[in-house]
Amino acid sequence: QGQLVESGGGLVQPGGSLRLSCAASGITFSIWTMGWYRQAPGKQRELVAGITSSDSTAYADSVKGRFTISRDSAKNTVYLQMNNLKPEDTAVYYCNAKRMAISFWGKGTPVTVSS
């Protein structure tokens, strides 16, 4: 069935940028709402950004103006462009696909923001 594979995480300095990718397979990508979540050690997983099948977007206040979510239906891929990264952005970032009451997750890609 459906599978999500994240990539693009790594180590970056404060103020730097990364672009995360989430490649979807086994689903009709265009009808699913996609989201990026993150989880830092000892903290709850939180929504970072979401994008609907009609390209409506929403962002957590903490990343608004710095992060941009987008999707490329031709590539079955959702992206998270992260600019002006801060140490508090350090977390494992997870891709999520949701349709009606069904959702599933990728395994995550770690992002570390540090000097």
C-alpha positions as CSV (number, residue, x, y, z in Angstrom):
1,Q,0.0,0.0,0.0
2,G,1.1,3.5,0.7
3,Q,4.6,4.5,1.6
4,L,6.3,7.8,2.4
5,V,10.1,8.3,2.3
6,E,11.7,11.5,3.7
7,S,15.0,12.8,2.7
8,G,17.1,16.0,2.8
9,G,17.8,16.2,6.5
10,G,21.2,16.8,8.0
11,L,23.3,19.2,9.9
12,V,23.1,22.9,9.2
13,Q,24.3,26.1,10.8
14,P,21.9,28.6,12.3
15,G,20.6,30.9,9.6
16,G,21.1,28.2,7.0
17,S,18.6,26.4,4.8
18,L,17.5,22.9,4.0
19,R,14.9,21.4,1.7
20,L,13.2,18.3,2.9
21,S,11.5,15.9,0.4
22,C,8.8,13.3,0.9
23,A,8.3,10.9,-1.9
24,A,5.0,9.1,-1.9
25,S,4.2,5.8,-3.5
26,G,1.3,3.4,-3.6
27,I,-1.4,6.1,-3.2
28,T,-3.2,8.5,-5.4
29,F,-1.1,11.3,-4.2
30,S,-3.2,14.2,-5.5
31,I,-6.2,13.4,-3.2
32,W,-4.2,13.3,0.0
33,T,-3.5,16.1,2.4
34,M,0.2,16.1,3.1
35,G,1.9,17.4,6.2
36,W,5.3,17.9,7.8
37,Y,5.6,17.2,11.5
38,R,8.5,17.3,13.8
39,Q,9.5,15.8,17.1
40,A,12.3,17.0,19.3
41,P,13.7,14.8,22.1
42,G,11.3,14.7,25.1
43,K,8.6,16.7,23.3
44,Q,5.4,15.9,21.6
45,R,5.2,15.6,17.8
46,E,3.9,18.8,16.4
47,L,2.5,20.0,13.1
48,V,4.9,22.2,11.2
49,A,3.1,22.7,7.9
50,G,0.3,21.2,5.9
51,I,-0.9,21.3,2.3
52,T,-4.2,20.1,0.9
53,S,-5.0,18.6,-2.5
54,S,-6.0,22.1,-3.6
55,D,-2.7,23.6,-2.5
56,S,-4.1,25.4,0.6
57,T,-1.3,25.7,3.2
58,A,-1.0,26.1,6.9
59,Y,2.0,26.7,9.2
60,A,2.8,26.6,12.8
61,D,3.4,30.0,14.2
62,S,7.0,29.1,15.0
63,V,7.9,28.6,11.4
64,K,5.7,31.0,9.6
65,G,7.6,33.2,7.2
66,R,10.6,30.9,7.3
67,F,9.3,27.5,6.0
68,T,7.4,26.8,2.8
69,I,5.5,23.6,2.0
70,S,4.8,22.7,-1.6
71,R,3.8,19.7,-3.6
72,D,4.7,18.4,-7.0
73,S,2.0,16.0,-8.2
74,A,4.0,15.0,-11.3
75,K,6.7,13.7,-8.9
76,N,4.4,12.5,-6.1
77,T,6.5,14.5,-3.8
78,V,5.9,17.1,-1.1
79,Y,8.7,19.5,0.0
80,L,9.5,21.6,3.0
81,Q,11.8,24.5,2.3
82,M,13.3,25.6,5.5
83,N,15.1,29.0,5.6
84,N,16.7,30.9,8.5
85,L,16.9,27.8,10.5
86,K,17.2,28.1,14.3
87,P,18.6,25.7,16.9
88,E,15.0,25.2,18.2
89,D,14.1,23.7,14.8
90,T,16.3,20.7,15.6
91,A,14.1,17.6,15.5
92,V,13.2,14.6,13.5
93,Y,10.9,15.7,10.7
94,Y,8.1,13.3,9.6
95,C,6.0,13.3,6.5
96,N,2.3,12.5,6.9
97,A,-0.4,11.7,4.4
98,K,-4.1,12.0,5.5
99,R,-7.3,11.2,3.8
100,M,-10.6,11.2,5.7
101,A,-9.9,9.3,8.9
102,I,-6.9,7.5,7.5
103,S,-3.3,8.7,7.9
104,F,0.2,7.2,7.7
105,W,3.7,8.3,8.3
106,G,7.2,8.2,7.0
107,K,10.1,7.1,9.2
108,G,11.5,10.6,9.5
109,T,14.6,12.5,8.6
110,P,16.7,14.2,11.3
111,V,17.5,17.9,11.2
112,T,20.1,19.4,13.4
113,V,20.7,23.1,13.6
114,S,23.9,23.9,15.4
115,S,27.2,25.8,15.1
